[in-house]
Amino acid sequence: MTTVDTIAQAIKEKKALEFAYHGFDRVVVPYACGLTPTNEIKMIGGGSNSGVTEKLRFYTAADMAGVAFSDAAYREATEEDKAVFAQLSKIYEQI
C-alpha cells in the first residue's frame, strides 16, 4: 500500500496516522489528500503531537516516512478546516 493509499484509507475510516516527518515523529488526523497547484501530493491534517500547536497543517506525502494507522483519538474537522481543502487543485480523498 502506498503512502497516498494509507492516507486515503485513514480518511475514509476516520483514523489518525503516525509517521516521521522532517526528522520528527508525528501523530496527525488526516482530513484531505490531493494535488497542489505545484504538482505536489499533500495531506491536510490536524492535531499533530508536535507540541507546538494543533492547527491545520500541510504535509508533503513524499516526505512522510513509516506511515501507519494510530490508535490516537480522532478529532473532527471544523468548517474552517474544510475551507482550506480548496487550496488543493485535485482532491484524492477528503472527509
N, CA, C and O of each residue as an XYZ file, in Angstrom:
380
protein
N       0.850     -1.174      0.000
C       0.000      0.000      0.000
C       0.898      1.241      0.000
O       1.842      1.319      0.786
N       0.615      2.196     -0.864
C       1.409      3.419     -0.938
C       1.034      4.370      0.196
O       0.038      4.169      0.892
N       1.838      5.395      0.364
C       1.543      6.424      1.375
C       0.187      7.057      1.101
O      -0.607      7.251      2.020
N      -0.079      7.380     -0.158
C      -1.359      8.016     -0.511
C      -2.522      7.063     -0.246
O      -3.572      7.494      0.231
N      -2.353      5.772     -0.547
C      -3.403      4.782     -0.253
C      -3.688      4.718      1.245
O      -4.845      4.647      1.659
N      -2.634      4.742      2.052
C      -2.793      4.688      3.507
C      -3.504      5.933      4.021
O      -4.382      5.842      4.879
N      -3.125      7.094      3.496
C      -3.794      8.344      3.884
C      -5.269      8.284      3.520
O      -6.126      8.617      4.338
N      -5.571      7.859      2.293
C      -6.968      7.784      1.837
C      -7.782      6.832      2.706
O      -8.922      7.136      3.058
N      -7.213      5.696      3.052
C      -7.928      4.743      3.899
C      -8.163      5.319      5.292
O      -9.238      5.143      5.866
N      -7.165      6.004      5.834
C      -7.324      6.626      7.153
C      -8.430      7.681      7.138
O      -9.195      7.792      8.096
N      -8.514      8.448      6.066
C      -9.569      9.460      5.948
C     -10.933      8.779      5.902
O     -11.859      9.185      6.603
N     -11.052      7.749      5.079
C     -12.331      7.030      4.961
C     -12.768      6.423      6.289
O     -13.949      6.452      6.637
N     -11.799      5.868      7.034
C     -12.107      5.164      8.283
C     -12.007      6.063      9.513
O     -12.189      5.599     10.638
N     -11.715      7.360      9.300
C     -11.577      8.327     10.391
C     -10.595      7.831     11.456
O     -10.921      7.707     12.636
N      -9.369      7.550     10.977
C      -8.296      7.104     11.861
C      -7.137      8.089     11.790
O      -6.897      8.713     10.756
N      -6.430      8.217     12.895
C      -5.221      9.033     12.925
C      -4.072      8.250     12.290
O      -4.125      7.026     12.166
N      -3.041      8.980     11.896
C      -1.846      8.372     11.325
C      -0.635      8.752     12.169
O      -0.591      9.827     12.767
N       0.340      7.858     12.206
C       1.629      8.189     12.802
C       2.692      8.026     11.726
O       2.623      7.107     10.911
N       3.676      8.924     11.727
C       4.727      8.895     10.717
C       5.868      9.813     11.149
O       5.717     10.638     12.049
N       7.002      9.651     10.492
C       8.137     10.552     10.688
C       8.073     11.615      9.596
O       7.776     11.318      8.439
N       8.354     12.851      9.979
C       8.287     13.956      9.028
C       9.381     14.957      9.359
O       9.369     15.567     10.428
N      10.306     15.122      8.462
C      11.427     16.055      8.628
C      12.145     15.848      9.961
O      12.496     16.807     10.649
N      12.355     14.585     10.308
C      13.122     14.252     11.500
C      12.340     14.172     12.795
O      12.930     13.942     13.850
N      11.029     14.353     12.747
C      10.204     14.321     13.953
C       9.067     13.322     13.794
O       8.510     13.172     12.706
N       8.725     12.638     14.884
C       7.579     11.735     14.888
C       6.308     12.550     15.030
O       6.233     13.477     15.837
N       5.317     12.195     14.242
C       4.036     12.914     14.247
C       2.879     11.934     14.424
O       2.953     10.783     13.994
N       1.824     12.401     15.056
C       0.537     11.714     15.074
C      -0.467     12.769     14.626
O      -0.659     13.786     15.292
N      -1.107     12.506     13.477
C      -1.945     13.512     12.833
C      -3.258     12.879     12.382
O      -3.287     11.727     11.950
N      -4.339     13.643     12.486
C      -5.631     13.220     11.945
C      -5.729     13.782     10.525
O      -5.780     14.999     10.348
N      -5.756     12.908      9.507
C      -5.828     13.390      8.124
C      -7.258     13.759      7.730
O      -8.212     13.054      8.057
N      -7.381     14.878      7.021
C      -8.704     15.337      6.585
C      -8.855     15.328      5.072
O      -9.956     15.126      4.559
N      -7.768     15.544      4.361
C      -7.820     15.569      2.891
C      -6.444     15.236      2.336
O      -5.421     15.429      2.993
N      -6.449     14.734      1.111
C      -5.201     14.437      0.418
C      -5.430     14.743     -1.049
O      -6.445     14.357     -1.628
N      -4.472     15.441     -1.644
C      -4.631     15.761     -3.051
C      -3.423     16.437     -3.634
O      -2.365     16.522     -3.009
N      -3.600     16.913     -4.838
C      -2.539     17.531     -5.615
C      -2.619     19.046     -5.473
O      -3.698     19.632     -5.568
N      -1.470     19.671     -5.246
C      -1.422     21.129     -5.155
C      -1.241     21.723     -6.551
O      -0.930     20.992     -7.491
N      -1.430     23.024     -6.702
C      -1.194     23.662     -7.999
C       0.254     23.518     -8.493
O       0.522     23.701     -9.681
N       1.194     23.190     -7.580
C       2.594     22.997     -7.968
C       2.919     21.509     -8.156
O       4.087     21.119     -8.159
N       1.883     20.690     -8.311
C       2.005     19.254     -8.580
C       2.682     18.447     -7.469
O       3.396     17.484     -7.749
N       2.463     18.830     -6.229
C       2.922     18.048     -5.095
C       1.715     17.382     -4.456
O       0.644     17.982     -4.366
N       1.885     16.144     -4.012
C       0.809     15.471     -3.294
C       0.944     15.830     -1.820
O       1.971     15.565     -1.194
N      -0.102     16.434     -1.279
C      -0.085     16.890      0.108
C      -1.260     16.291      0.874
O      -2.334     16.047      0.324
N      -1.018     16.063      2.163
C      -2.079     15.678      3.088
C      -2.358     16.898      3.957
O      -1.430     17.565      4.416
N      -3.625     17.185      4.179
C      -4.014     18.233      5.115
C      -4.507     17.519      6.365
O      -5.393     16.667      6.301
N      -3.919     17.880      7.508
C      -4.301     17.206      8.740
C      -4.162     18.110      9.938
O      -3.543     19.172      9.876
N      -4.744     17.668     11.020
C      -4.706     18.446     12.255
C      -4.380     17.577     13.445
O      -4.331     16.351     13.352
N      -4.157     18.239     14.569
C      -3.933     17.517     15.817
C      -2.575     16.871     15.929
O      -2.449     15.828     16.570
N      -1.557     17.448     15.331
C      -0.213     16.875     15.423
C       0.250     16.877     16.870
O      -0.101     17.762     17.650
N       1.038     15.880     17.209
C       1.572     15.797     18.560
C       2.908     16.514     18.672
O       3.696     16.202     19.565
N       3.179     17.457     17.796
C       4.467     18.148     17.793
C       4.675     18.962     19.057
O       5.804     19.326     19.386
N       3.597     19.248     19.764
C       3.706     20.031     20.979
C       3.667     21.525     20.727
O       3.622     22.319     21.667
N       3.683     21.907     19.463
C       3.683     23.323     19.136
C       2.246     23.855     19.057
O       1.913     24.864     19.678
N       1.417     23.174     18.298
C       0.042     23.624     18.104
C      -0.783     22.490     17.517
O      -0.235     21.511     17.011
N      -2.084     22.623     17.584
C      -2.960     21.639     16.965
C      -3.598     22.189     15.699
O      -4.609     21.662     15.234
N      -3.018     23.242     15.138
C      -3.605     23.850     13.945
C      -3.485     22.929     12.734
O      -2.718     21.967     12.730
N      -4.249     23.248     11.734
C      -4.238     22.510     10.471
C      -2.906     22.729      9.776
O      -2.385     23.844      9.751
N      -2.350     21.645      9.204
C      -1.059     21.731      8.524
C      -1.087     20.939      7.225
O      -1.889     20.020      7.055
N      -0.201     21.310      6.318
C       0.014     20.570      5.079
C       1.259     19.712      5.247
O       2.272     20.181      5.765
N       1.191     18.457      4.811
C       2.325     17.546      4.863
C       2.561     17.005      3.447
O       1.633     16.496      2.819
N       3.782     17.110      2.948
C       4.125     16.579      1.635
C       4.225     15.064      1.745
O       5.019     14.551      2.534
N       3.429     14.344      0.962
C       3.374     12.880      1.050
C       4.748     12.247      0.834
O       5.081     11.266      1.500
N       5.540     12.783     -0.073
C       6.859     12.219     -0.362
C       7.823     12.331      0.824
O       8.804     11.591      0.893
N       7.552     13.242      1.747
C       8.420     13.450      2.912
C       7.946     12.683      4.145
O       8.590     12.746      5.193
N       6.839     11.965      4.037
C       6.298     11.194      5.162
C       6.902      9.795      5.130
O       6.830      9.114      4.106
N       7.498      9.357      6.243
C       8.138      8.045      6.306
C       7.475      7.180      7.380
O       7.069      7.672      8.433
N       7.376      5.886      7.088
C       6.823      4.954      8.073
C       5.374      5.219      8.418
O       4.992      5.099      9.582
N       4.563      5.573      7.449
C       3.153      5.918      7.689
C       2.371      4.683      8.130
O       2.389      3.647      7.464
N       1.682      4.816      9.272
C       0.892      3.706      9.816
C      -0.315      4.265     10.563
O      -0.320      5.421     10.985
N      -1.330      3.431     10.718
C      -2.514      3.836     11.472
C      -2.157      3.967     12.950
O      -1.296      3.250     13.458
N      -2.823      4.884     13.626
C      -2.583      5.135     15.040
C      -3.880      4.955     15.819
O      -4.969      5.124     15.272
N      -3.757      4.613     17.087
C      -4.921      4.499     17.960
C      -5.276      5.831     18.617
O      -6.165      5.884     19.466
N      -4.596      6.894     18.238
C      -4.854      8.215     18.815
C      -6.298      8.640     18.538
O      -6.924      8.190     17.578
N      -6.796      9.499     19.384
C      -8.170      9.986     19.253
C      -8.355     10.750     17.949
O      -7.459     11.472     17.511
N      -9.521     10.588     17.332
C      -9.859     11.285     16.099
C     -10.558     12.591     16.451
O     -11.503     12.592     17.240
N     -10.109     13.695     15.879
C     -10.737     14.999     16.084
C     -11.409     15.411     14.785
O     -10.766     15.459     13.737
N     -12.677     15.704     14.850
C     -13.423     16.112     13.658
C     -12.910     17.446     13.126
O     -12.517     18.320     13.898
N     -12.918     17.595     11.822
C     -12.541     18.850     11.183
C     -13.648     19.878     11.366
O     -14.833     19.545     11.353
N     -13.248     21.117     11.535
C     -14.215     22.203     11.628
C     -14.552     22.696     10.221
O     -13.883     22.328      9.256
N     -15.566     23.510     10.108
C     -15.902     24.104      8.812
C     -14.755     24.982      8.317
O     -14.503     25.061      7.115
N     -14.068     25.636      9.238
C     -12.904     26.448      8.881
C     -11.797     25.563      8.304
O     -11.140     25.933      7.332
N     -11.599     24.388      8.914
C     -10.623     23.426      8.387
C     -10.999     23.011      6.966
O     -10.150     22.995      6.075
N     -12.259     22.681      6.761
C     -12.718     22.197      5.459
C     -12.564     23.236      4.358
O     -12.383     22.879      3.194
N     -12.632     24.510      4.706
C     -12.477     25.572      3.713
C     -11.069     25.567      3.104
O     -10.873     26.023      1.978
N     -10.102     25.053      3.849
C      -8.715     25.007      3.384
C      -8.533     23.989      2.257
O      -7.593     24.104      1.471
N      -9.415     23.004      2.172
C      -9.301     21.970      1.139
C      -9.295     22.575     -0.262
O      -8.751     21.976     -1.189
N      -9.890     23.747     -0.426
C      -9.969     24.408     -1.736
C      -8.579     24.766     -2.272
O      -8.434     25.076     -3.455
N      -7.559     24.724     -1.411
C      -6.195     25.027     -1.856
C      -5.586     23.880     -2.664
O      -4.542     24.047     -3.294
N      -6.238     22.722     -2.644
C      -5.787     21.593     -3.459
C      -6.446     21.695     -4.830
O      -7.648     21.943     -4.927
N      -5.661     21.503     -5.889
C      -6.229     21.602     -7.235
C      -6.973     20.327     -7.628
O      -7.886     20.376     -8.452
N      -6.592     19.183     -7.046
C      -7.297     17.926     -7.265
C      -7.302     17.173     -5.940
O      -6.249     16.942     -5.345
N      -8.486     16.793     -5.483
C      -8.608     16.069     -4.212
C      -8.770     14.589     -4.480
O      -9.661     14.177     -5.223
N      -7.896     13.778     -3.864
C      -7.970     12.324     -3.993
C      -8.938     11.743     -2.964
O      -9.674     10.801     -3.258
N      -8.932     12.308     -1.760
C      -9.840     11.854     -0.697
C     -10.005     12.979      0.306
O      -9.066     13.728      0.575
N     -11.220     13.095      0.864
C     -11.482     14.084      1.905
C     -12.579     13.581      2.803
O     -13.335     12.680      2.439
N     -12.667     14.181      4.008
C     -13.709     13.747      4.935
C     -15.051     14.229      4.475
O     -16.060     13.962      5.128
